[in-house]
Amino acid sequence: MKILLIADGNSEWTFNFLSLFQSSPIKMELWPVYRLGESYRYRYIRQNVKLHLSSEHTYCYFDSNKHSFIKKVLFLVHLLKDINRISNIGNYDIINVQYVDPHYIRAFRFFPKIVRRMVLSYWGSDLMREDEKSLYSIRWIVNNCRGCTFDNIDLENMHKRMYPGSVKRDVMMLPLPILDVIDGIGEETTGKLVKIDEGHIINRSKTSICIGYCGRRQQQHLAVLEQLEKLEEKRKENIVLLLPITYSVDKTDSYIGELKNRIRSCGIESLVFETHLTDKELARLRVCTDIMINAQTTDAFSGSMCEVLYAGGLLINAKWLHYGELDRYPIEYIEFDDFSELPEVIENALETGHERGKNLNKDIIKSLRSVGECMTMWRQYFVAPEKQ
């Protein structure tokens, strides 16, 4: 079986996904949507992944966020040429599109034979960040493709409401290779002081509370910090806050500056992670996280949350963040309805212990996101007979 993957090649998710098919009868080839960085190009070549590149004219379009009408027309013309050229290179059984941007994939409307072999894979906020007009512009492609996959249940339900046709839908998650790294950390996190990276050491005699997982304003770190400041002084002395803001930082926004100022004045020991963490460093951080507070405005069933649950941390989740996975599987976690409830919720968690359900949570996350389970699931999905 031969499959063409259309995706962001400069992504660890894409690299890990292609790794699932090594030593497999399924031959995967990659068409990167964006211009490929040299480090990723080298890694794909080492992995023996055949690459198909767009024309320079097509890639130049993504170098800017503002486009005139003429540039949009020229982009479409060049993209159509790319589709025709690349689709004629090999006789693909399946074309898996993991970049479901309506402005990009609606060009495939001119290639109905290709559409019928397409599997559209939606990730995270693919449906949330587009306006309805754009989403409806690809209805024909959605209704005539081979199938659609989603990395969480809520995204699948949203898709059903948006496109009520009979297209085949499946929830297919991406693997989290770091779960294996977490398992191999061993004695590195058993001491009183644990070195995460060169600039951060966690005191394990304190309760570590992680707020969010990136630097977006929507993570609502400030609202959480406001409530944590209300904890009794004695309690605050035995807490260390963890704030990972290693990605999704808008350098034109003043938010990170505001956040750092609030951290300095909150009266609680805090560790702010701003630089990229290696897999081993991130695994140590996950294992050393006792509690994770997830209070952002909107979210999918994120990998960061899964990693904390797998490592044995307690999830304190906002009720406005509805995850179908938390309903479907018996995952242990605590909810809060309003930020004002957080001090009491945290006090109760610290008094009653925050290790409840850790083994059950680990087994559930392993069944959903481990490399072995995802490899089996995706391989079976692609070789399954096409829906008639």
C-alpha positions in Angstrom: 0.0 0.0 0.0 1.2 3.5 -0.9 0.1 6.6 0.9 0.8 10.3 0.3 0.8 12.4 3.5 0.1 16.1 3.0 1.1 17.9 6.3 3.3 20.4 8.0 6.7 18.8 7.6 8.2 21.1 10.1 6.3 19.4 12.9 7.3 16.8 15.5 3.8 15.4 15.2 4.3 14.7 11.5 7.7 13.2 12.1 6.3 10.9 14.8 3.3 10.0 12.7 5.5 8.8 9.8 7.7 6.8 12.3 4.6 4.6 12.9 5.0 3.1 9.5 8.6 2.2 9.5 9.1 -1.6 9.0 5.6 -1.7 7.6 4.2 -2.8 4.3 2.6 0.6 4.1 4.9 3.0 2.2 4.4 6.6 3.3 5.6 9.6 1.2 5.4 13.2 2.3 4.3 16.4 0.6 5.1 19.2 3.1 2.6 22.1 2.9 5.3 24.7 4.0 8.9 25.1 2.9 10.8 22.4 4.7 13.5 23.4 7.2 16.9 21.8 6.7 16.9 19.9 10.0 13.6 18.2 9.2 14.6 17.6 5.6 17.7 15.8 6.9 15.7 13.8 9.4 13.2 12.6 6.8 16.0 11.6 4.5 17.6 9.6 7.3 14.2 7.9 7.8 14.0 7.1 4.1 10.9 9.1 3.6 10.4 10.2 0.0 9.6 13.9 -0.2 7.5 15.7 -2.8 8.0 19.5 -2.7 5.7 22.3 -4.0 7.0 24.9 -6.4 8.8 27.8 -4.9 5.8 30.0 -6.1 3.5 28.0 -3.8 5.8 28.1 -0.8 6.3 31.9 -1.2 2.6 32.4 -0.6 3.0 31.2 3.0 5.8 33.6 3.7 3.3 36.4 4.3 -0.1 36.7 6.0 -1.4 39.5 3.7 -2.3 38.7 0.1 -3.8 40.7 -2.8 -6.5 39.2 -5.0 -3.9 38.6 -7.7 -1.6 36.8 -5.4 -4.4 34.5 -4.2 -5.2 33.7 -7.9 -1.6 33.0 -8.7 -1.3 30.8 -5.6 -4.3 28.7 -6.7 -2.8 28.3 -10.2 0.5 27.1 -8.9 -1.1 24.9 -6.3 -3.2 23.2 -9.0 0.0 22.6 -11.0 1.6 21.1 -7.9 -1.4 18.8 -7.3 -1.4 17.6 -10.9 2.4 17.0 -10.9 2.7 15.3 -7.6 -0.5 13.1 -8.0 0.9 11.8 -11.3 4.2 10.8 -9.7 2.8 7.7 -8.0 -0.4 5.7 -7.9 -1.4 6.3 -4.3 -4.0 4.2 -2.6 -4.7 6.9 0.0 -3.9 10.6 0.2 -4.0 11.5 3.9 -4.4 15.3 4.3 -3.4 16.4 7.8 -3.6 20.1 6.9 -7.4 20.6 6.5 -7.3 24.3 5.8 -10.2 25.2 3.4 -8.2 27.8 1.6 -5.7 25.1 0.7 -7.6 21.9 0.1 -10.5 23.3 -1.8 -8.2 23.3 -4.8 -8.6 19.5 -4.8 -12.2 20.1 -6.0 -10.8 20.1 -9.5 -9.4 16.5 -9.0 -12.5 14.3 -8.1 -10.5 11.1 -8.5 -8.0 12.3 -5.9 -10.8 13.4 -3.5 -12.2 9.9 -3.4 -8.9 8.6 -2.1 -8.5 11.4 0.4 -8.6 10.9 4.2 -9.0 14.2 6.0 -7.4 14.3 9.4 -8.5 17.1 11.7 -6.3 18.1 14.7 -7.0 20.4 17.7 -8.7 23.6 16.5 -8.9 22.9 12.8 -12.7 23.4 12.9 -12.7 26.2 15.5 -10.3 28.6 13.9 -12.2 28.9 10.5 -15.3 30.9 9.7 -18.4 29.0 8.6 -18.2 30.3 5.1 -14.8 28.8 4.6 -15.8 25.5 6.2 -18.8 25.2 4.0 -16.7 25.9 0.9 -15.3 22.4 1.1 -18.5 20.5 1.7 -18.2 18.6 -1.6 -14.7 17.4 -0.7 -15.8 16.3 2.8 -18.9 14.4 1.5 -17.0 12.6 -1.2 -13.7 11.8 0.5 -12.8 8.3 1.7 -13.1 9.3 5.3 -12.3 11.8 8.1 -10.4 11.3 11.3 -10.3 13.3 14.5 -7.9 13.4 17.5 -10.8 13.8 20.0 -14.5 13.0 20.4 -15.6 16.6 20.6 -14.1 17.5 17.3 -15.8 14.6 15.7 -19.2 15.7 17.1 -18.6 19.3 15.9 -17.8 17.9 12.4 -21.1 16.0 12.4 -23.0 19.2 13.1 -21.1 21.1 10.4 -21.3 18.4 7.7 -24.3 16.1 8.4 -23.6 13.8 5.5 -22.7 10.1 5.8 -19.0 10.4 5.5 -17.0 7.8 7.5 -15.7 9.3 10.7 -13.2 7.8 13.2 -11.4 9.1 16.3 -7.7 8.4 15.7 -5.2 9.9 18.1 -1.6 10.7 17.5 1.1 9.0 19.6 2.9 10.6 22.5 6.4 9.0 22.3 7.3 10.9 25.5 5.3 8.3 27.4 8.1 5.8 26.9 10.6 8.5 28.1 8.5 9.0 31.2 8.6 5.3 31.9 12.4 5.3 31.6 13.1 8.3 33.9 13.4 6.0 37.0 15.6 7.3 39.8 16.2 10.7 38.2 13.1 12.1 39.9 13.3 10.3 43.3 15.5 12.8 45.2 14.5 15.8 47.1 15.9 18.2 44.5 15.3 17.3 40.9 17.1 19.0 38.0 14.7 19.6 35.1 17.2 21.4 32.9 20.2 23.7 33.3 18.1 26.5 34.8 15.5 24.8 36.9 15.6 22.6 40.0 12.3 21.4 41.6 12.1 20.9 45.4 10.2 17.7 45.6 9.4 18.3 49.3 6.9 20.9 48.1 3.7 20.3 46.1 4.3 21.3 42.5 1.3 22.9 40.7 1.6 23.4 36.9 -0.6 26.2 35.4 -1.4 25.5 31.7 1.1 24.3 29.1 2.0 27.2 26.8 2.3 31.0 26.6 -1.1 31.9 25.1 -3.1 34.6 26.9 -6.1 32.1 26.5 -4.4 29.9 29.1 -5.6 32.4 31.7 -2.6 32.1 34.0 -3.3 35.5 35.6 -6.8 34.5 36.7 -5.4 31.3 38.3 -2.6 33.1 40.0 -5.0 35.6 41.5 -6.8 32.7 43.3 -3.6 31.0 44.4 -2.5 34.2 46.1 -5.5 33.7 48.4 -4.1 30.5 49.9 -2.9 30.6 53.5 0.7 31.7 53.8 1.7 28.4 55.4 0.2 26.6 52.4 1.9 28.8 49.9 5.3 28.2 51.6 4.9 24.5 50.6 4.0 25.0 47.0 6.1 25.6 43.9 4.4 26.8 40.7 5.4 25.5 37.3 4.7 27.7 34.3 5.7 26.2 30.9 5.6 28.9 28.3 8.0 27.4 25.8 5.8 27.9 22.7 2.8 29.8 21.4 4.2 33.1 22.7 3.1 36.2 20.8 6.2 38.5 20.9 4.0 41.5 19.9 1.8 41.0 22.9 2.6 42.3 26.4 1.0 39.3 28.1 4.3 37.5 29.0 5.6 40.6 30.7 2.4 40.9 32.7 2.6 37.3 33.6 6.2 37.5 34.9 5.4 40.6 37.0 2.4 38.8 38.6 4.6 35.7 39.3 7.2 37.8 41.0 4.6 39.4 43.3 2.4 36.4 44.1 4.5 35.2 47.1 4.9 31.6 45.9 8.1 30.0 44.6 7.7 29.8 40.8 9.7 28.2 38.0 9.0 29.7 34.5 10.1 27.5 31.5 10.7 29.6 28.4 13.2 27.6 26.3 12.6 24.4 24.5 12.8 21.3 26.7 14.3 18.0 25.4 12.1 14.9 25.6 14.0 13.9 28.7 13.7 17.3 30.4 10.0 17.4 29.6 9.5 13.9 31.0 11.2 15.0 34.2 8.9 18.0 34.4 5.8 15.8 33.9 6.8 13.3 36.6 7.5 16.2 39.0 4.1 17.7 38.4 1.8 16.9 41.3 -1.2 19.0 40.1 -2.0 20.5 36.8 -4.6 23.3 36.6 -6.3 23.5 33.2 -8.3 26.7 32.9 -7.9 28.0 29.4 -10.8 29.4 27.4 -11.1 26.5 24.8 -9.1 23.4 24.2 -9.0 19.9 22.6 -7.9 16.8 24.6 -4.3 18.1 24.7 -1.2 15.9 24.7 0.3 17.9 27.6 -2.7 17.0 29.8 -2.4 13.4 28.8 1.3 13.4 29.7 0.6 14.7 33.2 -2.2 12.2 33.8 0.1 9.4 32.6 2.9 10.5 34.9 0.6 10.4 37.9 -0.4 14.0 38.3 -3.8 15.2 39.4 -5.8 17.2 36.8 -7.9 20.1 38.1 -10.0 21.0 35.1 -12.4 23.9 34.4 -16.0 22.8 33.8 -16.3 25.0 30.7 -13.7 22.7 29.1 -15.7 19.7 28.0 -13.7 16.7 26.9 -15.6 13.7 25.5 -12.7 11.5 26.6 -13.3 12.4 30.2 -16.9 11.3 29.9 -16.1 8.1 27.9 -13.2 6.8 30.0 -13.1 6.5 33.9 -10.3 9.1 34.2 -9.9 10.5 37.7 -9.8 14.3 37.9 -11.3 17.3 39.8 -13.5 20.0 38.3 -14.2 23.6 39.2 -17.0 25.8 37.9 -15.6 29.3 38.7 -12.1 30.6 39.4 -13.2 31.7 42.9 -13.5 27.9 43.8 -9.8 27.2 43.1 -8.4 27.9 46.6 -10.9 25.5 48.3 -10.5 22.9 45.5 -6.7 23.0 45.9 -6.9 22.9 49.7 -9.1 19.8 49.6 -6.8 18.1 47.0 -3.8 18.7 49.2 -5.6 17.5 52.4 -7.0 14.3 50.8 -4.0 13.5 48.7 -3.5 14.0 45.0 -2.5 10.6 43.9 -5.9 9.0 43.6 -6.5 7.1 40.4 -3.0 7.5 39.1 -2.6 3.9 38.0 -6.0 3.8 36.3 -5.3 7.1 34.6 -1.9 5.8 33.3 -3.5 2.6 31.9 -6.2 4.7 30.1 -3.8 7.2 28.6 -1.5 4.3 27.5 -4.3 2.6 25.7 -5.1 5.9 23.8 -1.8 7.6 23.1 1.1 5.1 23.4 3.2 4.5 20.3 2.4 0.8 20.2 -1.4 1.3 20.4 -1.5 4.2 17.9 0.7 2.3 15.5 -1.6 -0.7 15.5 -4.7 1.6 15.2 -3.4 3.6 12.2 -2.1 0.7 10.3 -5.4 -1.2 10.7 -7.3 2.0 9.7 -5.5 2.4 6.4 -5.7 -1.2 5.3 -9.4 -1.5 6.2 -11.7 -1.9 3.1 -13.0 1.3 1.7 -16.6 2.2 2.6 -18.9 1.5 -0.4 
